[in-house]
Amino acid sequence: MARPSRCASRASAATWVRNNVEWLPTWGATQAADVTLGSQRGNAMDIASPLIALLRAGSYGWRQEQM
C-alpha cells in the first residue's frame, strides 16, 4: 500500500487515510501519527494526527484544536 505523494491533494490524503486506517471505538488520543500509520488503526483523534501530518507534508496549513 503506497502512501499519498508529498504533492498529493487534500482530498487524496483524506481518502487515503479513510480507506487505509481502521477506526477503533476508544476515547482520546492514544497513539502518535507514526504508530497509527504503522498499525493502520486508531480512534478519531489518532486518525486525525496522520491526516494532519500528510496535509502539512503537502504544504497545506492545518492545526488540530481540542473541542
C-alpha positions in Angstrom: 0.0 0.0 0.0 1.5 3.3 -1.1 1.1 6.4 0.9 0.0 9.6 -1.0 2.9 11.5 -2.5 4.2 14.7 -1.0 2.3 16.8 -3.5 -1.0 14.9 -3.1 -4.1 16.9 -2.9 -6.1 17.4 0.3 -8.8 15.1 -1.0 -6.5 12.3 -1.9 -4.8 12.5 1.5 -8.2 12.3 3.3 -9.3 9.5 1.0 -6.1 7.5 1.6 -6.5 7.8 5.4 -10.2 6.9 5.3 -9.5 3.8 3.1 -6.4 2.6 4.9 -6.8 3.3 8.7 -9.4 1.3 10.6 -11.4 3.2 13.3 -11.4 1.9 16.9 -14.0 2.9 19.4 -11.8 4.4 22.1 -11.6 7.9 23.6 -8.8 10.5 23.4 -5.6 10.4 21.6 -3.9 7.1 22.4 -1.0 6.9 19.9 1.2 9.1 17.7 0.7 9.6 14.0 3.5 7.2 13.0 2.1 4.5 15.2 -1.4 5.0 13.8 0.0 4.7 10.2 2.1 1.7 11.1 -0.8 -0.2 12.8 -3.4 1.2 10.4 -5.9 1.6 13.2 -6.9 4.1 15.8 -9.7 6.2 17.2 -10.9 9.5 15.7 -8.1 11.6 17.4 -5.4 9.1 16.4 -6.7 9.1 12.8 -6.7 12.9 12.6 -3.0 13.1 13.5 -1.6 11.3 10.4 -4.1 13.1 8.2 -2.8 16.4 9.6 0.8 15.2 9.1 0.1 14.3 5.4 -1.6 17.7 4.9 1.4 19.5 6.4 3.8 17.5 4.3 1.8 18.6 1.2 2.3 22.3 2.3 -1.3 22.7 3.4 -1.5 24.6 6.6 -3.5 22.8 9.3 -3.8 22.8 13.0 -5.5 20.5 15.4 -7.7 22.1 18.1 -9.4 20.4 21.0 -13.1 20.9 21.3 
